[in-house]
């Protein structure tokens, strides 16, 4: 790709290509995600607020724009444009779809458009697996439970297993018994799979789990009783809106970015609205990586990641560069047409 000498070529990268690059490289992706968290903590990124496009006629749906810029050895700017249409699930297609645009650091020209639902799921799963590893107090949890059984749950399970986790039991709960049974069947078909148990309620699953993963499409809290967490599990609050404020007020809370996470009526945002302060936040994942957060064993531990656009940009760049080195980029010739300041001579 040319730099200051001219305009970079523009490539379109399919979901199949993204999957080909990322599958089997979960450890490398997790290491990249940790590197980006460290860059973000060191203020070597730009990660503005996400922008939400909402629809009066479709209140449950939204499209979100996440602009971001990542420093480091391969500085890159860009934008993730991701939709969430929950009713898609009933139609038999995934809830979320996304594209990612990468921009050249020197010229500002976009140089790639990538299918990004896989990138988004992979960075979410890698972030969750990284947090689970660094937030484990003493030994890693052996009993995991998933509330919500969609794409994100599947990716989180994959990233945990492929980065060295093993479980004695995997619990599953979903409002749809069909989806719960389907996810349990998927888990059971994996080589060396732990026994999977479909639970009849969220309460039952939480009580049976030392590591609880929320990966739902809930728009408002539906888990209210702190007593369900009396055994002090590690909770990956990935879907962000399942837990009522009283749960978080009784827990040690870690987020990916304080300003980003405390908005849009997430569970941490509801706590801030209730209390008028942010004192319930123990720190960020970067603080944990730097050893600056105490993780007491006598309280539940909740990680709430809003999802940073810088992770998508870095992972998209990783995919692009791997394909470029392999000579597998699909470049759109002539994508940029008006490249002369004053047009063509004689026109």
N, C-alpha and C positions, 0 to 999 in steps of 0.2 A: 504494500500500500504506500503510495507516495505521501510525502509530508508537505514541507513548505514549498516544494518544487511545483506543486499543482494540486488538482482536485483528486481526492481518493476515489477509486472505483467503488461502485455500490453493489452490494451482494444481498441476496435474499436467502435466508437459512430456514429450512423447513423443520417441523417438529421431529421428523424422522432423523434428520441430521443431528439435532440437539440431543435426542435420546441416545443416538449412537456414540456421541462424544462423552456423555455423562455417565451412562450405565457402566458399572464396574469400576468407576473412579470416585466412589463415595468418600474415601479417606482423603483424596486430593481436594475434593470440593469442600470438605469440612475444614481442611487446613487453609484453603483460600478464604472461606468465610471468617475464620478466626483472624487472619491477616487483615481483612477489611474492617472488622470490629476494632482492631488495634489502630488502624489508620483513622477511623472515625473518632475514636477516643483521643487521638493525638491531634485532632482538628485538621486532618489532611484530606478531608472530604467536604463536599457541599451537599446538604440533604434538606432542601426546603420542605415545607409542609405539603402533604398530599392534597390533591384537589379532587373533590367529589362531584360528579355529574349525577344528579338525581332527577326522577321523573314523577310529576304529579299523578300520572295515570298508571304508574308502576312503582308504588312506594317501596316495595321490597327489593327492587333492583337498583344497581348503580354501576357507574364506570369511573374508575379512579386513575388519575394521572400522577405518576411518581417521577418527577425530574430529579436528577442527581449527577454528581461529578465525583470521580474517585482519583486520588493522587497515586503515588507510588511509582513503580518502574514503568507501568503502561498506563499513564493517565488517560482517562476516557470520560466523556460526558454522555448524557443520554436521557431517555424517557421510557418508562414502562406505562403502557395503556392497558389496564386490565378490567374486564367486566365481571360482575357477579350477578347472575340471573338465577335465583334459586329454583324457579319453576322449570328450568331446564331439566332438572333431575327427574321429574315426573314424565318428561318427554323422552327420557332415555339417553340424554347427552349430558356432559359435565356442566356443572354450575358455572365455572369460570373459563374464560378465554382471554388470551392476551397476546400482544405484540410488544417487542422491545426495539427501540431505535437507538443505535450507537452513533455518536458524533465524534469526528476527528478533533483531537485536542488543539491542533495548530490552526486549522482552517475553519472549524465549526461545521464543515460539511458532514451530513450523515453518510456513513459508509456501510451500514448494515441494518437490515430489518429481520428480526428473528421471531419465529413462533416462540411465545414466552410462557405458556402455561406450565410447561415442563421446567423451565428455568425457575419460575416462581415457586413451584412445588419443591424443587431441589434445594433452593436456598432456604426456604422455610424449614424443610426437614433437616438440613445441615445445621441451621441455627438451633433448632430444638435439640438435636443430638449433641451439639457442642455444649449447650446449656445444661443438659442432663448430666453430661460427664463432669463438668466443672462444679455443678451444684450438688452432686452426690455427696452426702455427709458420711464419711467412712466407706463402707462397702456399697457397691452399686445395688439399686433395687432389683429384686428378682421377680416381682409380680407386677406386671404392667396392665393397665386397663385403658381402653380407647372408648371415649364417648363421642360418637360421630364416626362414620365408617367410609368416608369418601376418599378422593384422590390424596388429600393431604395426610390422612391417617395411614394410608398405604405407603406413602413416601417416608413418613417418619419412622414407621416400623422398619422399612428397608434400610434407612440410614443408620438406625441403631444397630441392627444386626450386622450390617456390612462394616461397621466401625468397632466391632468387638463385643457388643452386648449379647448376653444370652439370658433367657428367662425360664423360670420354672412353670409359669402359666401366663397366658395372654387372655385378658378379659375383654369382652366386646359388649357394647350397648348402643342401640340406635332406636329412634322412635319408629323406624320401619323395621319390622322383624325380617322382612325379605333382605334388606340391605345388611342387617346384622348377620344373618345366616350366610349371605354371600361373602362377607368379609372373613368370617370364621372359616369358611371353606377355602378361601384363598390362603389364609394363614396356615391351615392344616396341610395344604399341598406343597408348601415349601420344604426343601430338604432339611432334615434335622429339626423340624418345627416343634416348638413346645406345645403342650395341650392348650387348646383354645376353648373358652367357656363363654357362651352367650348368656348375659345376665338379664333379668327381667325388669330391672330398674337402675337408674343412675346411682341411687343410694347403695344398692347392693354391690354394684361394680366398684364404687369408691371405697367401700369398706373392705373389699377383697384385694385392693391394689396398693402397692407402695409407690408406684409411679403412675400418675393419672394424666392422660392426654385428652384435652378438649379440642376437638376438630369438627365443630358443628357449623351450622349457618344461623345460630340463634341471634336474634336482634336485641334481646333483652334478657336480664338474669332469670334463670329458672332454678338455680341451686341456691338455697337460702340458709340452710341450717349448718352452723359451724361444727356441730357435734358430729357430722358425717366425716370430718377431717381430724377427729380426736387422736388418730394414730399417727398424725404428723407426716403425711406423704409428701413427696415431691410432685408438684403439679405443673404441667406445661400448658399454660392457658393460651393456646395458640389462636383459638377463635375469639378470644378477648371479651365476649359479652355474656358468658354463661354464669358467672359467679356474682352473687350479690355483694354489696359493700361489706356486710358483716363478716363474710368469709375472708376478705382481704385484710380487714382490720385485725383479725386474729392470726395473721400469717406474717412471715418474712417475705417481702416483696422485692423482686428484681425485675427490671425492664430492660429493653434494648436501648431506648432513648427516652428520657423523661418527657421532654416537650412533645415528642411525637405520640407517645403512648397515651398521654393524658388529654385526649380529645375524642370527638365523635362518639361520645357516650360509651366508651369502653368501660369495663368494670373498674379499672384504676381511675378513669375520669369521673365516674359516679362517686367514688370515694372522695376525690378532691372536692366535688360539688357538695357533698354531705358535710365534710369536715372543714372546708375552707383552707386547707393546706396540703402540702405534699410530704408531711413528716412520716407517713406510713411507708414511703419508698426507702428501702435500705441502700439501693445503689443500682448501677447498670451492670450489664454483662461485662463491659470493659473493666469496671471496678472489680468484678469477681476475677477476671483474668489477671489483674494486677495485684490481687490479694488484699484488696481494701474493704471487703465486706465480710462481716461475721455471719456465719450460718448456724444459728442455734438449733439444737436437735429437738427442743421441746415445743416447736411450733411447726405448722405446715409451711412449706416453702413453695412460693408461687412465682413462676417466670412468665411474664406477660410481654411478648414481642409484637410491636405494632407492624414490623416488617419494613426494613429500610431499603429505599431504592438503590442505595450504593451497592448493596449485595447483588441486586439484579444486574447492574451495570458491569460489575467485576466478573460475574459468572458468564454474562453474555460475551464479554471480551475474551474470556477463557475459551469459550466454544468457538468463536470466530477465529481466533489465532490458531487453534488446533486444526481447524478445517483448512485454513490458509496454508499452513505448513504441509498439509497432506495434499495440497492441490485440488481440494474438493469444494471450493467456493463457487456458487452459481452467481456470476457477475452479470448485472443487467447493463449491457453495452449502451452507451449514449443516454443513460438515465438523466444526467445533467446536460441540458441542451444549450441554454443561454450562458456561455462562459466567456464571452467577449464583452467588455464594458460598453463598447459603442456599436455592437452588432457587427455583421459581416460587411466587408467593403462592397460598395455598389448596391446594397440592399435598400 
